[in-house]
Amino acid sequence: MEFDPTSQRPSADQLEPVMAGENRGPRFRIFGFPLHIEPWFLLTAWLIGGRQEPLWMIVWVLVVLVGVLAHELGHAFVGRRLGLDPWIRLFAFGGMTAWRRSRPLSSGQQILISAAGPAVGIAIGVSVLVAMRTGVFAGTSPAVVHVLEDILWVNLGWGVLNLLPILPLDGGHIAASIATIFMGAKGRIGARILSVVLTVAIGLWALTAGEWWMLMLGVFLTVSNVQALRTELAATRSTHVG
C-alpha cells in the first residue's frame, strides 16, 4: 500500500511558505533542514505494515521513515540550491517539503524540484534491485532479504507511484507545471480536473478490489482536489471580473 506518494509542496504558481504544522511533533535538524515528525506519521506507517511480528513492524517503520525522508531531502536540496529555505514535515499521509522563504521560479525549476524526490527514491530502489539481481547479497539470511524487499518497495515502488499525474503528488506538480507552460493559469485547472478524474477512478477500483487503504487515500485526494479546484476557479472568476 502506498504511503509516501502524498508528498506535496506549494503549487507551481503559489510557492509560498507553508508553516501550518511546523510546530507539531518532535523537531530535529538534518543537513541543516528543520525536520518535524508527527506521531501520526509513525502510527500510519505501523498500520500499513500489515500483521507482522513486532520486531519486523519496527524494522518496517524505520524503512518507511528513512525512505520518505530521503525522498523529501531530494526536494529540499534542490530547493535550497535554487534559493529557497526548505523545511520538512512528516505527517500521517507521508511527507511535505515547504519553504520558509520563497522566490519566483520558472516552470522548469518547479519541475526540477518536483522530480528530485522521486528521483532519489527510484535511484535507491534501482541500486538495491541491481545488487539483488547480480548476487551481491547472495547467501544472506532471509531476514536481510526481507529488509531489502521492504527498501525496494518503499523507494522504487512508491517513487514510481508518486509520478502519477495526480495533485498533490510530485507527478501532479510536474503535470501542472508542464500544462502551465502551454496554457497559462488554465493549465493548473486542467491538472486539477485530471487529478479528480484519476482519483475517482482509483477509489472505485479500490472499492471493488477491497483495497481499503487505497480507497481512503483516493477519497482523501479526491476531496482535497475538488476543494482546491473550487478555490482556483473562484480565483479565476474574480480575476476576470476585476
N, C-alpha and C positions, 0 to 999 in steps of 0.2 A: 504494500500500500504506500502511495506516495506521501511525502511529508514536506520536504523542502520546497517543492515547486510553488508554494505560495509566497516565495521570496518576492519582495517588492521594494521599489524606490519611487521617488517623486516622478510624475509623468513627464513625457517628452517636452512639454512646454510649460511645466509647472514645477521646476526644480527648486523648491523652497525647503527650508529646514523643517523637518518633521520631528517635533520634540515630544509629542504625546507618547507616553510610555517610557520616557527616558529615565524616570526615577523609580521604575518598578523592578523588583528583583535585585539580586546581588550585582554590584558594579565592579568591573575589572578594567584593565588596560592590556591590550595585546598589540605589539608592534606600533605602539603609540596611539591606537584607536580605542576610544571608550567602548566598552562591551557591557551590555546589560542582558542578563539571563533571567527570564521569568520562570517561576516554578512550573507554570503550565507547559512550558516547552519540554521539561524533563518528564512530566506526567504524561503528556501526549505521546512522546517517544516511547515511553514504557507501554502504554496501552496498545499502540500499533505493532508492538513487537510480537504479539501473539502469546500463546501459552507455552512458555519455555521455563526451564528451571531458573530460579532467582539469579544464579551466577551468570547464566547466559543473557538474561534480561539486562543485567548491569553492563555486560560487555556490549550488548546491542545499543543501549542508551549512549554509551561512550562513543561508539562508532558513529551514531547519528550526530552527536554533539560535535565531534571533530569534522565530520563531513559537511554539515551545514555551516560550521564556522569557516572552513576552508573556502566554501562557495562565497560566503559574504566577504571574506578577505579579498577575493578576486575583485569584487566590485569596489571595495574600499581602496585598494592600492591604485587602481586605475583612476578612481575619483580624486584621490589625493594628487596623483600625477597631473591631473587636469585642473588643479587649483581649488578643489572642493575640500571641505573639512568633514570627513565622514565619522559617523558613529554607528555601531552595530547593535541591533536588538534581536534576541532570540525569544520568540513567543510561541503561543500554542500551536499555530499552524505553520511554523517554520522560522525563517529569518528575514530581517529587513536591514538594509543599509540606507541610512538617511544622512542629511547634511546639516551641520551646524551653520556652515557658511556656504553659500552657493554663488554661482555666476552664470551668465548666459552661456549655453553650449550649443554647438551645431548639432544637427541630426546625426551626423557621422560620429561625433563624440559621444552622444547619448547611446547610440548603437554599440559603441565600443565598451562603454560601462556596463550595459545590459548583458553583453555577450561574455564579459570577463568571468562572471560567476560560474555559469555552466561550463565554460572552457576549463576552469580549474578542476571541477568535479570529473569531467569527461577525461581529462589528462590523467588524473589519479586512477580512475577506473580502468582506462585502457592499459596503463602501466601494470596494474595488478593482473589484468586479463592476459597480457602478453607473458608476464612472468609465470603465471599458472600454466599457460599452454606450452611454454618452452621448457618446462620441467625444473624451473628454479626452485620450486617448493616440493619437488618430488621426494617422497619418503617422509614428509612431515606428518604430524599426527592429525587425526580427523578434527581435533579441536582447532588447530591452526587453519585448516581448510574451511571450517565453519566461519571463522572470523573473516577470512579472506573473501568468502562469498558475501558476507554482510557488507564489507567495504566495497565490493564490486557493485552491489545493488544500490547502496546509498549514493555512491558517487557517479557511476556510469548510468545506472537506471534512472535515478532522479534527475541527473543532469540532462539526459535526453528528453524526459518528460517535461522538464522545465522550459524547453524550447517550443512547446506548443504555443500557437498564436492566440493565447488567452491572457487578457489582463487580469490580475497584475503579475502574471508570470513573466519571466525575462523574455520569452518568445513573444508575448503580447506587447511588451515595451518595444521590442525590435520591430514588430509589425507596425505598431503605431508610428514609430519614427520614420519608417520607410514610406508609409502612407502619407505622412505629413509632408514629406519632400515633394510628392507629386500632387497632393490635394489640399495642402494647407491645413487649416483647422478642421475641415470636414474629414480629413484623413483619420484623425483620432476618433471622431464619432463613428466612422466606419469600422474602426478597430474594436470599439465598444460593442457595436451591433454583432460583429463576428464573434466576439467573446461570449455574448449572451447565447447565440445560436449553438456554439460548441459546448458550453457548459450545460445547457438544457439537454443536449444530445447525450453528453456524458452521464448526467443524472438519470436519464431514462434507461440508459444501458445498465448503470449500476443497480437501479431498482430491479430490473428483470434478472440480473445476474446475482443478486443478493450480496453485492459488494457495499456494505453499509458505510464503511469509512469513505469510500469513493463517493457514495451518494451524499454524505454530509459535506464533503468538500465541494461537490458540484453545486449543491444548494447554496453554500456559503459564497462561492464565486459568482453564481447567477445573481443572487440578491445584491452583492456589492457592485456588480457591473450595471445592473438595472438602475440602482440608486445613482451611480456615477454618470450614467447616460442621461438621466433626467436632469441632473445638475448641469452637465455640459450643454445640453440642448437649451436649457433655460438661459444659460450664459450667452449662448449664440444668439438667441432671440433678443435678449436685452441689448446686445451689441448692435444688432441690426436696427432696433428701434431708436437707440441713441444716435 
